[in-house]
Amino acid sequence: MVQQPHRWNISQKNGEVYLHKYIIEILRDNKQTLQLSDLIVQLNQRTKHIKLQHHGKRKPFSVYVRCMFGSMYNFLDNYIFYKVSKQGTDIRVELLDSTIPQDKIPKHRLDEYKEWVVVNEEDEFMFV
């Protein structure tokens, strides 16, 4: 029997909304840069109440991020309002844009915060 590789009880868009909500909340509470490992620990602690399941087994949000996006570093690096900096083995995360809505980022606006946007302009591609 063939298993489906990504069988989560939450869609990728809803997962992104939850991730942004809690990551922004954590970074605002700390009011400074935060080590990536500390961010992951705090994210798992703050999202314990969310019943996230993979193939029927309960998993923390860090496992969801690793399965769906490769790593937390890859996920954060895709958005312009997070600054991810590496200094040797130390990876730090900082929230750059303080004008992001505190309560909730609408699902339809998530793509606006991606770093690269490809625009098809008369059969030519242009990076914005």
Secondary structure as the mmCIF struct_conf table of DSSP 4:
data_model
#
loop_
_struct_conf.conf_type_id
_struct_conf.id
_struct_conf.beg_label_comp_id
_struct_conf.beg_label_asym_id
_struct_conf.beg_label_seq_id
_struct_conf.end_label_comp_id
_struct_conf.end_label_asym_id
_struct_conf.end_label_seq_id
HELX_LH_PP_P HELX_LH_PP_P1 VAL A 2 GLN A 4
BEND BEND1 PRO A 5 PRO A 5
STRN STRN1 TRP A 8 TRP A 8
BEND BEND2 ASN A 9 ILE A 10
HELX_RH_AL_P HELX_RH_AL_P1 GLN A 12 ASN A 30
TURN_TY1_P TURN_TY1_P1 LYS A 31 LYS A 31
BEND BEND3 GLN A 32 GLN A 32
STRN STRN2 LEU A 34 GLN A 35
HELX_RH_AL_P HELX_RH_AL_P2 LEU A 36 ARG A 46
TURN_TY1_P TURN_TY1_P2 THR A 47 HIS A 49
BEND BEND4 ILE A 50 ILE A 50
STRN STRN3 GLN A 53 HIS A 54
TURN_TY1_P TURN_TY1_P3 HIS A 55 GLY A 56
STRN STRN4 LYS A 57 ARG A 58
HELX_RH_AL_P HELX_RH_AL_P3 PHE A 61 PHE A 69
BEND BEND5 GLY A 70 GLY A 70
HELX_RH_AL_P HELX_RH_AL_P4 MET A 72 ASP A 77
TURN_TY1_P TURN_TY1_P4 ASN A 78 ASN A 78
STRN STRN5 TYR A 79 TYR A 79
TURN_TY1_P TURN_TY1_P5 ILE A 80 PHE A 81
STRN STRN6 TYR A 82 GLN A 87
TURN_TY1_P TURN_TY1_P6 GLY A 88 THR A 89
STRN STRN7 ASP A 90 LEU A 95
TURN_TY1_P TURN_TY1_P7 SER A 98 THR A 99
BEND BEND6 ILE A 100 ILE A 100
BEND BEND7 GLN A 102 ASP A 103
HELX_RH_3T_P HELX_RH_3T_P1 LYS A 107 TYR A 113
STRN STRN8 LYS A 114 LYS A 114
BEND BEND8 GLU A 115 GLU A 115
STRN STRN9 VAL A 118 GLU A 121
TURN_TY1_P TURN_TY1_P8 GLU A 122 ASP A 123
STRN STRN10 GLU A 124 PHE A 127
#
